[in-house]
Amino acid sequence: MHLDLDGYTDICRVHGWTAQTRRDALNQSGMYNALEFFSKHDIRATMFAIAQDVRSAAKAENLRDAIRAGHEIGSHSITHRKLTGLNSAEKRKEIADSKSMLEQALGVRVRGFRAPEFAIDAEALRLLESEGYDFDSSLFPNRKTPARPHIEAPAARCWWTATGCRCTSQAQCLTAARRWWCLRQ
């Protein structure tokens, strides 16, 4: 199970809208309800957090609650900007600094990454590998969005936690509709 933790203020910022309030009730109520649901059904999830959210006491406490409940925290970048629209330095900052911000603020190892809007390219995948991420959860095809054959991933194997998949190529993995791209051999 995985969950992106975009809230009202993040959605407004991405679309260039003016947030009517600084209080992010969507994030707060969404986290409360998700944690309650997961607890009731004994579900553990990976929650992809926007790293600048650790600056908010309420959002940081929600993330700590998730960790205490056994959930994993992954990075969803620092600011939730679309990576494919950034230059190399900005992309590196979003990837590297988000990991360190979350790890320092929450005291956990951040293993996974999901790109905002699922928009990722080969450069970002190489950066994820060099920054020590174990997996990316941005690439996945479905019936409406075919596999992205133009992306050359680092030398890695697919990792699908539910099936133990050990594909030997990205094409094989994406054709099979796998969703996790492992950055480790």
N, C-alpha and C positions, 0 to 999 in steps of 0.2 A: 504494500500500500504506500502511496506517496501523495504528498499534498504541497501545493505551492501556497506560501503565506502572503500573497499580495493582499493588501488592504485598500480601503477607500482612498487614502492619501497617495498610495503608490499608483493606483489606477488613474487618479486625476493627474498626477505628475507625468505619467507616460503619455497620456493623451493631450497634454497641454491645457487641461482644464484647471480652473481655480477651485481649490477645495474650500467648501463653505465653513469648515471647522477643522481645527488641528486634532481634535479627538477622533480617533479611528475606531468608531463603533463597529464597523464591518469586520475589522481584524479581531477586535476583542470578542465579539459575539461568535464569530466563526471559530476562533481557537477554543473558546469555552465549549461550544457545541461539539466540535471535532474531538476534543479530549474526552468529553463525557461519552460520546458514541464509541470511541475506540476502547475506553475502559469497560463499558457495558458488554462489548463483544470480544474482549480480550485480543485486540488488534494492536500490533506494533507497526509504526509507519516511519518513513523517512520524510521529514518536513523540510522543505527548501525555503530558507529564510533569507530575506533581504538584509544584508549585514548592517546597514545604517539603523535598522530597527532596534539594535541593542542600545542605542542612545536614548530610547524611550523606556522609562522605568516599567511601564505597564507591559509593553511588548517583550522586554527582556525577561520579566517575571513569567510571562506566558511561555516563553521558550524554556526557561528553567523548569516550569511545571511539566512541560512535554518531556524533558530529559529525565526528570524524576519518575515519570510514568513509563520510562523505557523506550522512548522514541529516539530516533536518530535525527540529528540536525545536519542538513546539507546546505550548501551555498546556492543562492539565487542571485548572486552578484552583490555589489555594494548599493547601487542606486536603482537597479531594475531598468537600466538603459539597454537598448537592443545592441548586442555585441557586434553584429555584422555592420553596423553603422559607425563604429568607433575606429580610431587609428590604433596602431599597434601598442603604443604606450598606454592609452586609455583602456584598451582591452586587457593588457597585463595587469593594470591597477585593479580593475573590476574583479579579475579572477584571483590574483594573489592576495590583495588586501582584504577581500571579503572573507577569505579562508582564515587569515590571521586575526581579523576583527572578531569573528565568531568564536574561534578557539580561545582567544584571550578573555573575552567577556563571559563565555559560558563554561570554560574549563573542560571542553570535550574536543576530541579529534574530529575534524570535518573531513569526511572521506569522499563525499559526492557533490556533484554540481549539476544544476539545471539552468540553462540559458533563458533569460527573459524572452518571452514569445517563442520559445523553442528555436530561436535563430542562432545557429552556430556554424562556424566554418572551420576549415582545416587548421588555420592559424590558432584559433581558440582551443581546439583539441590538443594541439602540440603544447600550448601554454598550460593547459590543465595537467598534462603529463609532467611537464617540467616543474610545476608547483606542488607536486606530490598528491594530487587527487587520485583516488582509486577508481572512480567511475564517473561517467557522464550520463545524464538521463534526459538529454535534449533531443536525441535522434530517435524517431520512431515513425514508421510508415503506417498508414491505415488505408482504407478503401478510397478515401478522398485525397489523401496526401501520399503519393508514392515515395518509395525510397529515394534518397538524394544521392545518386551515383556520382555527382560532381565533387563530393567531399571525400578527400583522401585522409583516412584516419591514421593515427600513429600505428606502428607495429604493435598490435595488441590482439587480444581475443575477446570475443563476446562473453559476457557473464550474465546469466539470467538466473536470479536467485531461486525462482520457483521450480525450475527444471534442471538446474545444474548444467545448462547448455555450455558447450565448449567449442563454438564455431571457430573455424580457422580463417574466415574472411568476413569482411564487412558485408559484402554482397550476399553471402550465405545467410548471415545473421538478419539483415534487413528484409530479405525475401521471406524469411520465416516470421517476420513481424515481431522480432525481439525488441525490447525497449531499453535495455541497459548496455552501454558500451564501456567495457572494462578498459582501463588504461594501464593495466599491469598484466604481464605475461603469466 
